[in-house]
Amino acid sequence: SLDGSPDGRLFSHALMADLGPRNPELQSTRTESKSGQSKGRLPCRSSSLSSDFADRDQPQQEADASARGARNACAGRWVMLVLYGALAIVDHINWISFWPITKRGQHFFGVSPMAVFMLSMLYVIVFILVAPTSGQLVDRRGLRFGVLAGAFLNFFGSLIKVVPAPFQMNGTVGYIFTFFGHLVGGVAHSFVLILPPKLAQNWFPRSSRVTAQASCVGFNQLGVTIGIFLSPVISDSDDRIALLLLLQFIGSMLILIVELIFFKGQPAVPPSRSATQLPREVLGRGVCPTIKEVFNVGALQRTIAALFRIPGYGLTVLSFGVGVGGYYAMWVVLSLHDLMSNVEFLSTSALLIYNFVGVLGALTAGLLIDRSIMSHRFVALGAYGGFAASLLLFSLCLLSKNDSAVAMSCALMGIFGSALSPTTIDLLMEVTFPAPQVIATAVAFVVGHLWGLIFIWGNIEMQHLQYYAPGLFLAVTAALAFPCFATADNQECRRRDYELRAAQGGIRGQLGSGVVEILDHNFFVVASENNGQDDENLPSSLSRYSRSIEANGQQA
């Protein structure tokens, strides 16, 4: 005990003498005490000892902090994925809910079956018209803006559909409000559907990006399945369609509140080096985009034109459109019982298998690519070929009139068809890096929806011929996607190569054989090296950029 007693002072001097040779600062403190400057006082903690222990603990503390940050980031990215998934489920329920109840909607609204069918087709038509502009806004404003825009527009569209509730929700007036509500919902759909690549880029590392997009496909499938199966259950009679619209409004409102509170556009630390090389997001001056932002048609046209100048982008988008269009058309084939009531084999069980087994196909494809077991191109080729073959098998199984064979063919269609979206879209992100991601995605899905409209119209026309004609028609047309994808110049994964080079030596990134220059947030130019000669069609800055690479061999 250092209590000032003789024994205590003797113990303190002995302790200081023992520590003194190892700690000069403590020795000097003892000397000062002897000289009377700090007589009778022994410091409780030496500054040098404290710094020694601090230096010794600092690496461990930094490691612990890094581990905690990694755990928080890992948990955060999956939370953001689930939040997006909830929005996607509600969005697809609102989209698909009138497909399986065409006749009940006809009686409820007093309109033709085609008018009821057009409520769901509005989503497809509006998406084609609006999605590129939505992609432009998300590239400028960020992921959180896209999620909140989709959530708010879904809520607002559902609100419009229940406005006549105090008066009369059926009849022509109810149909008009429902029509405009679906019109707004189609705009929301144009935001929601194109966000997965941005979500994967902002939140997920390279080892799980495709799996994240495959999970988004699973959420979409779940929303479609719930909408198709829940709509007939809730609206089991014509007058209960009003209850269906009210539940959609409540669900959309809850999702908007949750997304507004919890969803974040990006983590504090980017998950990959490539996430920092995309066009910088602009917050803008307000919550709502300005008229100039929404109708910046010139910049949008230049961006899309530049995208199609990237080698391999055009053919890859074409093959994706044909494949995904056929995949969407099969939803109609398997769900429109009112239009195809003469086909007893096209049951709800087949659609259930098509959707849920398809989730496994998408996740398997994502894991194969993320674990570097197979390349994007190899997995996508297998998906395109397998989807076309399974469509042909589906038609043959219908001829055999065997329910088990039909179920097996639906499972194969789901496995290969669901794998098309995550594999091809992520490959497009690799090919176009560092182009604006959401616009590149939107263009691909617009082509897919265009082909989907063609296929759906063809299915409705051909089902009057033979019950197996729609599947055969889709098999023949979907087979065209395989040669388009196989001949496309999409083997170069620029984003992956950039990340690998950056990890090895801090390279700032040469994007393969092409030159990509971001001129502003919505426009970039792609050109191949031209042996130092200027291209009159390119800006002078890009020509100088190409010459600097050619002359100096530097990596941009």
C-alpha positions as CSV (number, residue, x, y, z in Angstrom):
1,S,0.0,0.0,0.0
2,L,1.4,3.4,-1.0
3,D,-0.1,5.2,1.9
4,G,2.9,7.4,2.9
5,S,4.1,5.1,5.7
6,P,7.9,4.2,5.8
7,D,7.1,0.7,4.4
8,G,5.1,2.3,1.7
9,R,7.8,4.8,0.7
10,L,10.4,2.0,0.7
11,F,8.2,-0.1,-1.6
12,S,7.6,2.8,-3.9
13,H,11.3,3.5,-4.2
14,A,12.0,-0.1,-4.9
15,L,9.3,-0.2,-7.6
16,M,10.6,2.9,-9.3
17,A,14.1,1.6,-9.2
18,D,12.9,-1.6,-10.9
19,L,11.0,0.3,-13.6
20,G,13.5,3.1,-14.0
21,P,16.0,1.4,-16.4
22,R,13.2,0.2,-18.6
23,N,11.4,3.6,-18.7
24,P,13.5,6.8,-18.9
25,E,10.5,9.0,-18.3
26,L,9.7,7.3,-15.1
27,Q,13.4,7.5,-14.0
28,S,13.4,11.3,-14.7
29,T,10.2,11.6,-12.6
30,R,12.0,9.9,-9.7
31,T,14.9,12.3,-10.1
32,E,12.6,15.2,-10.0
33,S,11.0,13.9,-6.9
34,K,14.4,13.7,-5.2
35,S,15.2,17.3,-6.1
36,G,12.0,18.4,-4.4
37,Q,10.0,19.4,-7.4
38,S,7.4,16.7,-6.9
39,K,8.4,15.3,-3.6
40,G,6.4,12.5,-2.0
41,R,4.3,11.9,-5.2
42,L,4.4,8.9,-7.4
43,P,2.7,9.2,-10.8
44,C,-0.2,6.7,-11.2
45,R,0.6,6.1,-14.9
46,S,3.6,6.8,-17.0
47,S,2.9,8.5,-20.3
48,S,5.4,6.3,-22.1
49,L,3.9,3.2,-20.6
50,S,0.5,4.3,-21.7
51,S,1.7,5.0,-25.2
52,D,3.5,1.6,-25.2
53,F,0.3,-0.2,-24.3
54,A,-1.7,1.9,-26.7
55,D,0.6,1.2,-29.5
56,R,0.5,-2.5,-28.6
57,D,-3.4,-2.5,-28.6
58,Q,-3.9,-0.3,-31.6
59,P,-3.6,-3.0,-34.3
60,Q,-6.0,-5.2,-32.4
61,Q,-8.4,-2.3,-32.0
62,E,-8.2,-1.4,-35.6
63,A,-8.8,-5.1,-36.5
64,D,-11.8,-5.2,-34.2
65,A,-13.2,-2.0,-35.7
66,S,-12.7,-3.3,-39.2
67,A,-14.4,-6.6,-38.3
68,R,-17.4,-4.7,-36.8
69,G,-17.6,-2.5,-39.9
70,A,-17.5,-5.5,-42.1
71,R,-20.3,-7.2,-40.1
72,N,-22.4,-4.1,-40.2
73,A,-21.8,-3.6,-43.9
74,C,-22.7,-7.3,-44.6
75,A,-25.9,-7.0,-42.5
76,G,-26.7,-3.6,-44.1
77,R,-26.5,-4.8,-47.7
78,W,-28.9,-7.7,-47.1
79,V,-31.3,-5.4,-45.2
80,M,-31.3,-3.1,-48.3
81,L,-31.9,-6.1,-50.5
82,V,-34.9,-7.1,-48.4
83,L,-36.3,-3.6,-48.4
84,Y,-36.0,-3.4,-52.2
85,G,-37.6,-6.9,-52.4
86,A,-40.6,-5.7,-50.4
87,L,-41.1,-2.9,-52.8
88,A,-40.7,-5.2,-55.8
89,I,-43.3,-7.6,-54.4
90,V,-45.9,-4.9,-53.9
91,D,-45.2,-3.4,-57.3
92,H,-45.7,-6.8,-59.1
93,I,-48.8,-7.6,-57.2
94,N,-50.3,-4.3,-58.3
95,W,-49.2,-5.0,-61.9
96,I,-50.4,-8.6,-62.2
97,S,-53.6,-8.7,-60.1
98,F,-56.1,-8.3,-62.9
99,W,-54.7,-10.9,-65.2
100,P,-56.3,-14.0,-63.6
101,I,-59.7,-12.2,-62.9
102,T,-60.5,-10.9,-66.3
103,K,-64.2,-12.1,-66.3
104,R,-64.8,-10.9,-62.7
105,G,-63.4,-7.5,-63.6
106,Q,-65.6,-7.4,-66.7
107,H,-68.7,-7.9,-64.5
108,F,-67.5,-5.5,-61.8
109,F,-66.6,-2.6,-64.1
110,G,-69.1,-3.4,-66.9
111,V,-66.5,-3.2,-69.6
112,S,-65.1,-5.7,-72.1
113,P,-62.6,-8.4,-71.1
114,M,-59.9,-6.8,-73.3
115,A,-60.4,-3.5,-71.3
116,V,-59.7,-5.3,-68.1
117,F,-56.7,-7.1,-69.6
118,M,-55.4,-3.7,-70.7
119,L,-55.1,-2.6,-67.0
120,S,-52.1,-4.9,-66.7
121,M,-50.8,-4.3,-70.1
122,L,-50.6,-0.6,-69.2
123,Y,-47.6,-1.4,-67.1
124,V,-45.8,-2.8,-70.1
125,I,-46.7,0.1,-72.4
126,V,-45.9,2.8,-69.9
127,F,-42.6,1.1,-69.1
128,I,-41.5,1.2,-72.7
129,L,-42.2,4.9,-72.9
130,V,-40.9,6.0,-69.5
131,A,-38.1,3.6,-68.4
132,P,-35.2,5.4,-70.2
133,T,-36.2,8.7,-68.5
134,S,-36.5,6.9,-65.2
135,G,-33.0,5.4,-65.7
136,Q,-31.6,8.9,-66.5
137,L,-33.1,10.3,-63.3
138,V,-31.8,7.4,-61.1
139,D,-28.3,7.7,-62.6
140,R,-28.3,11.4,-61.7
141,R,-30.2,11.3,-58.4
142,G,-29.0,8.0,-57.0
143,L,-30.5,4.6,-55.8
144,R,-32.5,6.0,-52.9
145,F,-34.3,8.4,-55.2
146,G,-35.2,5.5,-57.5
147,V,-36.6,3.4,-54.6
148,L,-38.5,6.3,-53.1
149,A,-39.9,7.3,-56.5
150,G,-41.1,3.8,-57.1
151,A,-42.6,3.5,-53.6
152,F,-44.4,6.9,-53.8
153,L,-45.8,6.4,-57.3
154,N,-47.1,2.9,-56.3
155,F,-48.8,4.5,-53.3
156,F,-50.2,7.4,-55.3
157,G,-51.5,5.0,-58.0
158,S,-53.2,2.8,-55.4
159,L,-54.7,5.9,-53.8
160,I,-56.2,7.0,-57.1
161,K,-57.9,3.6,-57.5
162,V,-59.7,3.9,-54.1
163,V,-60.7,7.6,-54.4
164,P,-64.3,6.7,-55.5
165,A,-64.6,4.3,-52.5
166,P,-67.1,6.5,-50.6
167,F,-69.3,6.7,-53.7
168,Q,-69.0,3.8,-56.1
169,M,-65.9,1.8,-57.1
170,N,-67.6,-0.3,-59.7
171,G,-69.0,0.7,-63.1
172,T,-67.5,3.0,-65.6
173,V,-66.4,5.6,-63.1
174,G,-64.5,3.0,-61.0
175,Y,-62.8,1.7,-64.2
176,I,-61.7,5.2,-65.1
177,F,-60.1,5.7,-61.7
178,T,-58.5,2.2,-61.8
179,F,-57.2,2.9,-65.3
180,F,-55.4,6.1,-64.2
181,G,-54.2,4.4,-61.1
182,H,-52.6,1.7,-63.2
183,L,-51.1,4.4,-65.4
184,V,-49.3,5.9,-62.4
185,G,-48.4,2.4,-61.3
186,G,-46.8,1.8,-64.6
187,V,-44.5,4.8,-64.1
188,A,-43.6,3.3,-60.7
189,H,-42.8,0.0,-62.3
190,S,-40.4,1.8,-64.7
191,F,-38.3,2.7,-61.7
192,V,-38.6,-0.5,-59.7
193,L,-37.7,-3.0,-62.4
194,I,-34.4,-1.3,-63.4
195,L,-32.8,-0.8,-60.0
196,P,-31.2,-4.3,-59.2
197,P,-27.9,-3.6,-61.0
198,K,-27.5,-0.3,-59.2
199,L,-28.4,-1.9,-55.9
200,A,-25.8,-4.7,-56.5
201,Q,-23.1,-2.2,-57.5
202,N,-23.7,0.2,-54.6
203,W,-24.0,-2.4,-51.8
204,F,-22.4,-5.7,-52.8
205,P,-18.8,-6.7,-53.5
206,R,-17.8,-8.4,-56.7
207,S,-18.2,-11.9,-55.1
208,S,-22.0,-11.5,-54.6
209,R,-23.3,-9.0,-57.2
210,V,-25.0,-11.5,-59.5
211,T,-26.5,-13.4,-56.6
212,A,-28.0,-10.1,-55.4
213,Q,-29.6,-9.5,-58.7
214,A,-30.8,-13.1,-58.8
215,S,-32.4,-12.5,-55.5
216,C,-34.2,-9.5,-56.9
217,V,-35.5,-11.7,-59.7
218,G,-36.8,-14.0,-57.0
219,F,-38.7,-11.2,-55.3
220,N,-40.2,-10.3,-58.7
221,Q,-41.3,-13.9,-59.1
222,L,-42.8,-13.9,-55.7
223,G,-44.8,-10.8,-56.3
224,V,-46.2,-12.2,-59.6
225,T,-47.1,-15.5,-57.9
226,I,-48.8,-13.8,-55.0
227,G,-50.7,-11.5,-57.3
228,I,-51.9,-14.3,-59.5
229,F,-53.0,-16.6,-56.7
230,L,-54.2,-14.0,-54.2
231,S,-56.4,-12.0,-56.5
232,P,-58.9,-14.8,-57.2
233,V,-59.0,-15.7,-53.5
234,I,-59.7,-12.1,-52.3
235,S,-62.0,-11.2,-55.1
236,D,-64.0,-14.5,-55.0
237,S,-67.0,-12.6,-56.1
238,D,-67.4,-9.6,-58.4
239,D,-68.2,-7.1,-55.6
240,R,-65.0,-8.0,-53.6
241,I,-62.7,-6.5,-56.2
242,A,-63.1,-3.3,-54.2
243,L,-61.5,-5.1,-51.2
244,L,-58.6,-6.1,-53.4
245,L,-58.0,-2.5,-54.4
246,L,-58.2,-1.4,-50.8
247,L,-55.6,-3.9,-49.7
248,Q,-53.2,-2.8,-52.5
249,F,-53.5,0.7,-51.2
250,I,-52.7,-0.3,-47.6
251,G,-49.8,-2.3,-48.7
252,S,-48.4,0.4,-50.9
253,M,-48.7,3.0,-48.1
254,L,-46.9,0.7,-45.6
255,I,-44.0,0.1,-48.1
256,L,-43.6,3.8,-48.7
257,I,-43.3,4.5,-45.0
258,V,-40.8,1.7,-44.5
259,E,-38.6,2.7,-47.5
260,L,-38.7,6.4,-46.5
261,I,-37.4,5.6,-43.0
262,F,-34.9,2.7,-43.5
263,F,-33.6,2.6,-47.1
264,K,-30.2,4.0,-47.8
265,G,-28.7,4.6,-51.3
266,Q,-25.2,3.5,-50.5
267,P,-22.9,2.5,-47.6
268,A,-20.4,4.7,-45.9
269,V,-17.6,2.7,-47.5
270,P,-18.0,1.5,-51.2
271,P,-18.0,-2.3,-51.4
272,S,-15.7,-2.3,-54.5
273,R,-13.3,0.0,-56.4
274,S,-15.6,0.1,-59.4
275,A,-18.4,1.6,-57.4
276,T,-16.3,4.8,-57.2
277,Q,-15.7,5.0,-60.9
278,L,-19.3,5.5,-62.1
279,P,-20.9,8.8,-63.0
280,R,-21.2,10.9,-59.8
281,E,-24.7,11.3,-58.5
282,V,-26.2,14.8,-58.2
283,L,-28.6,15.5,-55.3
284,G,-30.3,18.3,-57.1
285,R,-32.0,21.4,-55.6
286,G,-35.1,19.6,-54.3
287,V,-36.8,16.4,-53.6
288,C,-38.6,16.4,-57.0
289,P,-36.6,16.5,-60.2
290,T,-36.9,19.6,-62.3
291,I,-38.6,19.8,-65.6
292,K,-35.2,20.1,-67.3
293,E,-34.1,16.9,-65.6
294,V,-37.2,14.9,-66.6
295,F,-37.3,16.1,-70.2
296,N,-33.6,16.2,-71.0
297,V,-34.2,14.4,-74.2
298,G,-31.1,15.5,-76.0
299,A,-28.8,14.1,-73.4
300,L,-30.8,10.9,-73.1
301,Q,-30.6,10.3,-76.9
302,R,-26.8,10.9,-76.9
303,T,-26.4,8.5,-74.0
304,I,-28.4,5.7,-75.7
305,A,-26.6,6.3,-79.0
306,A,-23.3,6.0,-77.2
307,L,-24.4,2.8,-75.5
308,F,-25.1,1.2,-78.8
309,R,-21.7,2.1,-80.0
310,I,-20.1,-0.1,-77.4
311,P,-19.0,-3.4,-79.0
312,G,-21.4,-6.2,-78.2
313,Y,-24.1,-4.1,-76.5
314,G,-26.6,-4.1,-79.3
315,L,-26.6,-7.8,-80.0
316,T,-26.6,-8.6,-76.3
317,V,-29.6,-6.4,-75.7
318,L,-31.4,-7.9,-78.7
319,S,-30.9,-11.4,-77.4
320,F,-31.9,-10.4,-73.9
321,G,-35.1,-8.8,-75.3
322,V,-36.1,-11.9,-77.2
323,G,-35.4,-14.2,-74.3
324,V,-37.0,-12.1,-71.6
325,G,-40.0,-11.3,-73.9
326,G,-40.6,-15.0,-74.3
327,Y,-40.3,-15.4,-70.5
328,Y,-42.9,-12.7,-69.8
329,A,-45.2,-14.2,-72.5
330,M,-45.2,-17.5,-70.7
331,W,-46.6,-15.8,-67.6
332,V,-49.6,-14.9,-69.8
333,V,-49.8,-18.4,-71.3
334,L,-49.9,-19.9,-67.8
335,S,-52.1,-17.4,-66.1
336,L,-54.8,-16.2,-68.5
337,H,-57.3,-18.9,-67.8
338,D,-60.2,-16.7,-69.0
339,L,-58.6,-16.3,-72.4
340,M,-57.4,-19.9,-72.6
341,S,-60.1,-21.8,-70.8
342,N,-60.0,-24.6,-73.3
343,V,-56.6,-25.7,-72.2
344,E,-57.0,-27.9,-69.1
345,F,-53.3,-28.5,-68.7
346,L,-52.4,-24.9,-68.2
347,S,-53.2,-24.9,-64.5
348,T,-52.2,-22.8,-61.5
349,S,-49.8,-25.7,-60.5
350,A,-47.8,-25.2,-63.7
351,L,-47.5,-21.5,-63.0
352,L,-46.4,-22.1,-59.4
353,I,-43.7,-24.5,-60.6
354,Y,-42.6,-22.1,-63.3
355,N,-42.1,-19.2,-60.8
356,F,-40.7,-20.9,-57.7
357,V,-38.4,-23.4,-59.5
358,G,-37.2,-20.4,-61.5
359,V,-36.0,-18.7,-58.4
360,L,-33.6,-21.6,-57.8
361,G,-32.4,-21.3,-61.4
362,A,-31.6,-17.6,-61.0
363,L,-29.8,-18.1,-57.7
364,T,-27.8,-21.0,-59.1
365,A,-26.7,-19.0,-62.1
366,G,-25.7,-16.1,-59.8
367,L,-23.6,-18.4,-57.5
368,L,-21.9,-20.0,-60.5
369,I,-20.7,-16.6,-61.7
370,D,-19.9,-15.1,-58.3
371,R,-17.9,-18.1,-57.3
372,S,-16.0,-17.9,-60.6
373,I,-17.0,-21.4,-61.5
374,M,-18.3,-20.3,-64.9
375,S,-18.1,-17.1,-66.8
376,H,-21.1,-14.7,-67.5
377,R,-21.0,-15.7,-71.2
378,F,-21.0,-19.5,-70.6
379,V,-23.9,-19.4,-68.1
380,A,-25.9,-17.0,-70.3
381,L,-25.4,-19.2,-73.4
382,G,-26.7,-22.2,-71.4
383,A,-29.7,-20.2,-70.2
384,Y,-30.6,-19.1,-73.7
385,G,-30.2,-22.5,-75.2
386,G,-32.0,-24.3,-72.3
387,F,-34.9,-21.9,-72.4
388,A,-35.6,-22.4,-76.1
389,A,-35.3,-26.2,-75.7
390,S,-37.6,-26.2,-72.7
391,L,-40.2,-24.2,-74.6
392,L,-40.1,-26.8,-77.4
393,L,-40.4,-29.5,-74.8
394,F,-43.4,-27.7,-73.3
395,S,-45.3,-27.8,-76.6
396,L,-44.5,-31.5,-77.1
397,C,-45.7,-32.3,-73.5
398,L,-49.0,-30.5,-74.3
399,L,-49.4,-32.8,-77.3
400,S,-48.8,-35.8,-75.0
401,K,-51.5,-34.6,-72.6
402,N,-49.4,-35.7,-69.6
403,D,-49.7,-33.5,-66.6
404,S,-46.4,-34.7,-65.1
405,A,-44.6,-34.0,-68.4
406,V,-46.1,-30.5,-68.5
407,A,-45.0,-29.8,-64.9
408,M,-41.4,-31.0,-65.7
409,S,-41.2,-28.7,-68.8
410,C,-42.5,-25.8,-66.7
411,A,-39.8,-26.4,-64.2
412,L,-37.1,-26.4,-66.9
413,M,-38.6,-23.2,-68.4
414,G,-38.5,-21.5,-65.0
415,I,-34.9,-22.6,-64.3
416,F,-33.4,-21.4,-67.6
417,G,-35.8,-18.4,-68.1
418,S,-35.2,-16.9,-64.7
419,A,-31.4,-17.2,-65.2
420,L,-31.6,-14.9,-68.2
421,S,-32.1,-11.6,-66.4
422,P,-29.3,-11.6,-63.7
423,T,-26.6,-13.1,-66.0
424,T,-27.3,-11.0,-69.1
425,I,-27.9,-7.7,-67.2
426,D,-24.7,-8.1,-65.1
427,L,-22.8,-8.9,-68.3
428,L,-24.1,-5.7,-69.8
429,M,-22.8,-3.8,-66.7
430,E,-19.4,-5.4,-67.3
431,V,-19.4,-4.6,-71.0
432,T,-20.5,-1.0,-70.6
433,F,-18.5,0.0,-67.5
434,P,-18.3,2.8,-66.5
435,A,-21.3,3.9,-68.4
436,P,-24.5,5.0,-66.6
437,Q,-25.8,1.7,-65.3
438,V,-29.5,2.3,-64.9
439,I,-30.0,3.7,-68.4
440,A,-28.1,0.7,-69.9
441,T,-30.4,-1.6,-67.9
442,A,-33.6,0.4,-68.9
443,V,-32.8,0.1,-72.6
444,A,-32.4,-3.7,-72.3
445,F,-35.7,-4.1,-70.5
446,V,-37.5,-1.8,-72.9
447,V,-36.4,-4.1,-75.8
448,G,-37.6,-7.1,-73.7
449,H,-41.0,-5.5,-73.1
450,L,-41.3,-4.7,-76.8
451,W,-40.7,-8.4,-77.7
452,G,-43.0,-9.3,-74.8
453,L,-45.9,-7.3,-76.4
454,I,-45.3,-9.1,-79.7
455,F,-45.2,-12.5,-78.1
456,I,-48.3,-11.9,-76.0
457,W,-50.2,-10.7,-79.1
458,G,-49.0,-13.8,-81.0
459,N,-50.0,-16.1,-78.1
460,I,-53.6,-14.6,-78.0
461,E,-53.9,-15.0,-81.7
462,M,-52.4,-18.5,-81.9
463,Q,-54.3,-20.0,-79.0
464,H,-57.4,-20.0,-81.3
465,L,-55.5,-22.4,-83.7
466,Q,-54.2,-25.1,-81.4
467,Y,-53.6,-25.2,-77.6
468,Y,-49.9,-26.1,-78.2
469,A,-49.4,-23.2,-80.7
470,P,-48.3,-20.5,-78.2
471,G,-45.5,-22.7,-76.8
472,L,-44.3,-23.7,-80.2
473,F,-44.4,-20.1,-81.4
474,L,-42.3,-19.0,-78.4
475,A,-39.9,-21.9,-78.8
476,V,-39.1,-20.9,-82.4
477,T,-38.7,-17.2,-81.7
478,A,-36.8,-17.6,-78.4
479,A,-34.3,-19.9,-80.3
480,L,-33.2,-16.7,-82.2
481,A,-31.8,-15.3,-79.0
482,F,-29.0,-18.0,-78.9
483,P,-27.2,-17.1,-82.1
484,C,-27.6,-13.3,-81.4
485,F,-25.9,-13.7,-78.0
486,A,-23.3,-16.2,-79.3
487,T,-22.1,-13.8,-82.1
488,A,-22.1,-10.7,-79.8
489,D,-18.8,-9.2,-78.8
490,N,-19.4,-9.4,-75.1
491,Q,-16.5,-11.4,-73.8
492,E,-14.6,-8.5,-72.3
493,C,-15.6,-7.9,-68.7
494,R,-14.3,-4.3,-68.3
495,R,-15.5,-3.8,-64.7
496,R,-14.0,-7.0,-63.4
497,D,-10.7,-6.4,-65.2
498,Y,-10.6,-2.9,-63.8
499,E,-11.1,-4.2,-60.2
500,L,-8.4,-6.8,-60.6
501,R,-5.8,-4.4,-62.0
502,A,-6.7,-1.9,-59.3
503,A,-6.2,-4.5,-56.6
504,Q,-2.8,-5.6,-58.0
505,G,-1.2,-2.2,-58.5
506,G,-3.5,0.7,-57.9
507,I,-4.1,1.1,-61.6
508,R,-6.6,3.8,-62.4
509,G,-8.1,1.7,-65.1
510,Q,-7.7,1.2,-68.9
511,L,-11.1,0.0,-70.1
512,G,-10.0,-2.7,-72.6
513,S,-9.6,-1.9,-76.2
514,G,-12.1,1.0,-76.1
515,V,-12.0,4.4,-74.6
516,V,-14.8,5.6,-72.4
517,E,-15.0,9.2,-71.3
518,I,-17.7,10.6,-69.1
519,L,-18.6,14.0,-70.5
520,D,-21.3,14.7,-67.9
521,H,-23.7,12.8,-65.7
522,N,-25.8,11.5,-68.6
523,F,-23.5,11.3,-71.6
524,F,-20.4,9.4,-72.3
525,V,-18.5,8.6,-75.5
526,V,-17.0,5.2,-76.5
527,A,-14.4,4.9,-79.3
528,S,-11.7,2.5,-80.2
529,E,-8.1,3.6,-80.5
530,N,-7.5,5.1,-83.9
531,N,-3.7,5.0,-84.3
532,G,-3.4,8.6,-83.2
533,Q,-5.7,10.0,-85.9
534,D,-8.6,12.2,-85.0
535,D,-12.1,11.2,-85.5
536,E,-14.2,14.1,-86.8
537,N,-17.3,12.6,-85.2
538,L,-15.8,12.6,-81.7
539,P,-15.1,15.5,-79.4
540,S,-11.6,16.9,-79.5
541,S,-11.0,15.9,-75.9
542,L,-11.7,12.3,-76.7
543,S,-9.3,12.3,-79.7
544,R,-6.6,13.8,-77.5
545,Y,-7.4,11.2,-74.9
546,S,-6.9,8.4,-77.4
547,R,-3.6,9.8,-78.7
548,S,-2.3,10.1,-75.2
549,I,-2.8,6.4,-74.6
550,E,-1.3,5.5,-78.0
551,A,1.7,7.7,-77.5
552,N,2.5,7.3,-73.8
553,G,1.1,3.9,-73.1
554,Q,-0.4,5.2,-69.9
555,Q,-3.5,3.7,-68.4
556,A,-6.4,6.1,-68.0
